[in-house]
Amino acid sequence: MSTLTATDVRVVLPGGTVAVDGVSLQVASGGWLAVLGPNGAGKSTLLRALAGLIPYQGTVTFDPGPAGRGRRELARILAYLPQRPVLPPELAVRDYVLLGRTPYLGYLGVPGAGDRELVEGVLERLELGPLARRRLGTLSGGERQRAALARALAQRPRALLLDEPTTALDLGHQQQVLELVDGLRREDGLTVVTTLHDLTAAAQYAERLVLLDRGRTAADGTPAEVLTAERVAAVYRAIVSVSTDILGVPAVTPVRPGTAGIHADAMSTLRDHRPPANP
């Protein structure tokens, strides 16, 4: 498997906007790291840089070698699942998942018996076998997300980079997807990096969190270290309550201003970080 290390990653968008500014992180082989932050914090941009999809400054390595390899070789090491993957509605599930074997195909681009056998195994593992002939456009949201994940797994990667894998899913399907990813991580030793908006879910599944604010690292550590009421209030400009379960895993709950039980420190921090009113 593979340890992912990023050092002083900086991404400048066309026009000169600095989207990611000196972010460093590390996730060990078989570990799960979640990148958090409000909209515009640079989460998705950072993930695309880690995947080698956009230019960046700094270094990104996958032990035992650098990530700066050819696109074909890199696709055999990591699989990147965007927030809104393109799923052609008329394509059958089996044919879509088979596209994950592209990095391994020869010049003619024709899948062999081994490729097809591997894909059948992935379909069964993700309980997509009965849907293999279905058109992607006929699937539910949860089924579509499983199909996208199946294509990523067909690459036989050592690392999974997932950008908001639970976007647009209801609570039950969110849990199913996260449990599926966690099971794959535990069984196959996959290194997992995800961006997530749900702070509580991130704390439940990821061993380490990186919290971004305006492209910079606001915190890096365990869920309990990162998700304090004061820090969440400062970064998200919101008032929250943070509780912990018997295992010490934090849960973040938004609190309406003016209601009982609000942490005074969080309210004070929010006031300190509110942007000035428009003149």
N, C-alpha and C positions, 0 to 999 in steps of 0.2 A: 504494500500500500504506500501512501505518500503523505509526507508532512508538508504543509503549505506554509511558506514564510514570505511575507511582504514587508519591505523596508522602505520607509520614506516615499511612499507612492504619491505622486502628484499628477493630476490630470487638468490640463488647460483646454477648455472648449474653444471652438472657432469663435472669434470675436474677443478672446482674451479672458473670459470668465474662468476663474479657478474653481473647479467643481470638487476636487479632492486635493487636500493640501497637507502633504507630509504624513500620511497615515501608515502606521506599521501594525502588523498583526501576525500571529502564528497560531496554527491549529495542528495538533499532532495527528498522526495517522490513526484513523478510526474515531476521531473526535468530531464534535459538532460546535461550530461557532456561528452565532447569529449577529448580524450587523443591524443595528437599530438607529432610529433617528426620525425626525419629522420630515414632511414633504420638502424636497429640495436640499436635504442634508448631504446628498452625494452617495447614498446607499447603492442604487442601481449602477451608477457610473463606476463606483469602486469595483463592483462585482464584474462588470464588463472589462475593466482593466485587468483584474485577476485572471479572467478567461482569455486574455490576449486579443480581445476584439477591438480595442481602441488603443491609440498611442498613449503612453504614460512615461513619466520619469520615475526613477527609483528602481528597485529590483523586486522580482517575484520569482521564487524558486519552489520546485517540487522535488524533494529528495527522491532519488539520488542525483538529480541534475536540474539545470535551470529550466524555467518555463518558456524562455524565449526560443522556442523551436519552431519548425515549420507547422503550418496550420493542420496538416494531416497528422503529423506525429502528436501534436498537442491534443487533438481530438481523441487519440487513443488513451490519453492520460486523464483528461477531465471531460465532463459533460456539463454544458451550461444550459439551463432551462430558463428562458426569459419569462417576464411577468405575464405576457400575453403571447404564448407561442402560436405560430401560424399552423393551423390544422385545416388543410383543404377539405371542405365539406363533402366532396364527392369521393374522396380517397378512402379505401377500406382500411380498417384498423391494422390488419396484418401488414399491408403494403406500407403504411405509414411507419410502423415500428421497424420494418426492414430498412428504412432509410438510415437508421442508426448504424448500420453496418458499412456505410459509405467510406469511412476512413480506412477500411480494410480491403476494399475491392480493387481488382486489377484495372488495367487500362480500359478494358471493355465495359467495366462497371456492372458486371453481371453477378448477382449473388450466387454462391455455391451452395451445395447441400449442407455444409457446416454452418453457413450463415443462417439458413432457413431453420435448421435444427435449434440453433441458439435462440432465434426469435420465438420459436414455439415455446421454448422453456421460459422465456421472459413473460410471454402472454399468460401462461398458466400460473406463473408465480404471482402475477398481479391480478389474477382472476379475470383476465380479459379473453380467455379462450373462447367462451360462448359468444363473444362480441367480435371475433376476429374478422368476420365477413361484413360486419355492419359498417355503414358509411359514417365517417367522423361527424358529419352534420346531424346525425340522428341521435348522438349520445347526449347524456345529461352532463352537467358541469363536472361532477365528480368523476364520471367515466372518461371525459375528455382529459382531465388532469392526469388520470392514471395512464392514459394512452401516451401523453406527452412524456411522462416519467418512464414509461416502458421504452420509448424510443431512445431516451438518454441512457438507460441501462443496457440497451443493445450495443452501445459503443464499448461495453466492458471497461468503464473508466475506473480509475483509482480514486477520483474525487468528484463530488457532485456540487455544482454551484447553482443554487436555486433562488431565483428572484421572485419574492412574494408568492410562494407556491400555493398559498391558500386564498389568493385574491378571488373575489366573486363567488366563493363557496359558502354554503350555510354552515352552521356550527358543527353538525354531524359530519359533513364531508371534510371540513377543516381538520377535525380530529383524525379521521380516517387517513388522510394524506400524510399528516405528521407522524402518525403511528407507523405507517408504511415506510416512510423514510427512515425512521428510527430503527425499525426492524432490519432494513437493508444495511444500515450502518453497523449494527451489532453483529449480524450474521456474516457480512462480507468484509468488514473492516474498512468500509468506505469513509473517506474524509469528507465531511459535509460543511458547506458554508451557505447560509441562507440570509436573505434580507426578510424582515418581518415587521409588520405594523403592530401586531398583537404582542404587547410587552409580557403579559402573563404567560402566553403560550411559549414565547421565547425562553422565559425563565424555566418553564417546565421541561423543555426538550434540549436546549443547548447547554453545554457545560461552561461555555465562556461567551461573554457578550462584549461587543465593541459598540459604543454609543457615539454617533456622529452628530455634530452641530455645525452647520455652515461649512461642511467639507473637512472639518478637523475632528480629531478624537477628543471627545469630552470625557470619556471614561472607558476603561478596558479592565475586565476582571470577571469574577464569578457573578452570577445573577444577584446575589445578596449584596455584593460590593457595588455593583453598578446601579441597581434600581432602588435608590433611596427617594423618598418623597421630595426632598429638596432638589436633588439633581434632575429628576423628571420634570418638576415644575419649572426649573430654569431652562431646560433644553426645549421642552414642548410648549412652554408658555401656557400651562394648564395647572389647575389645582387637582391634586390626586391624594388618595390614601393608599399606603402600602402596608399590607399585612403579610405574615409569613405562616406557612403550615408547619406541621410538627417536624418536617425535614429541613426547615429553614428556607424553603423556596418561596420567593416573594410573589405576591399577586397585586397588581396595580388596578385601582378602581378610581375612575373620575368622580369628583365631588363637586356638586353645584356650589358656586359662591354664595355665601350667606347662610348655608345650612349648618346644622350642628355636626360636630365631629371633625371639622376641618383642622388639619395641622397648621398651627399658627406659623411655624417656620416656613412651610410650603407657601402660604399666602404671602408672607413677607418676601420670599424669593421671587414669586411671580411678579409682585409689584416692582421689584428691583430690576426685572428683566423685560418688562413691557416696553415696546417701542414707543417713542414719543408720539403724541397725537398730531394729526395733520394740522398745519396752521390754517 
